[in-house]
Amino acid sequence: MERDWNDFKAIYANMPGARDAFEKACETLFRKVHEDKNVKQVSVKRGDGGLDVFVGELGVEPIISYQCKFFLDELGAAQHQQIQSSFKTAIESKEYEMEKWILCLPRTLNKEESLWWSECRKKQIAKYSLKENMISLKNGNELIDLMKSNELYEIIFK
C-alpha cells in the first residue's frame, strides 16, 4: 500500500509530531541527495534564523537552504505570511549567505496556490535582484519520488 502525507501525520500522532518528523525526514533525504556535502538540521532555539535544513558550511560558504513547512491543508494568508517571513529572515541574514532557497511542502498546490507561489517568487527575485533558480519549491510528490529514488521511502513512511 502506498502511503501519503496524511498517513505520515497519523504515524507521528499529531501535527506537532509530524512537523518535527517532516524536518527530520527532509534532513535525512537531503543528506542522501547531497552525500558529499555537509547537511544539517537546525534546532529551534529562540528562532532558527530562517533555516530548517542547510547544505554547506554555515557562515563559510553560500548554502542551500531547505525550508520545511508541514502544511497539509490549503495555503491561506497565515501560511503565505509564514513562508514569506522565513524567506525574508534567511535572505537578509548577516550570519550566512544563500546559494539557493528551496521550500518543501508535503502537498501539491492547487491552481490559486500555484499562482500565488509564482507571483511571490517573482516578487522576491526582483526585490533582492536574485538569479531565477535561487528560489524553488519541492512539493509532496517530488519529495516522495526523491525518497523512493534514494531508498528512503520505506524508512520514512514506516
C-alpha positions, 0 to 999 in steps of 0.5 A: 500500500502506498502511503501519503502525507496524511498517513505520515501525520497519523504515524507521528500522532499529531501535527506537532509530531509530524512537523518535527518528523517532516524536518527530520525526514527532509534532513535525512533525504537531503543528506542522501541527495547531497552525500558529499556535502555537509547537511544539517538540521537546525534546532529551534532555539529562540528562532532558527534564523530562517533555516530548517535544513542547510547544505554547506558550511554555515557562515563559510560558504553560500548554502542551500537552504531547505525550508520545511513547512508541514502544511497539509491543508490549503495555503491561506494568508497565515501560511503565505505570511509564514513562508514569506517571513522565513524567506525574508529572515534567511535572505537578509541574514548577516550570519550566512549567505544563500546559494539557493532557497528551496521550500518543501511542502508535503502537498501539491498546490492547487491552481490559486496556490500555484499562482500565488507561489509564482507571483511571490517568487517573482516578487522576491527575485526582483526585490533582492535582484536574485538569479531565477533558480535561487528560489524553488519549491519541492512539493509532496510528490517530488519529495516522495519520488526523491525518497523512493529514488534514494531508498528512503521511502520505506524508512520514512513512511514506516 
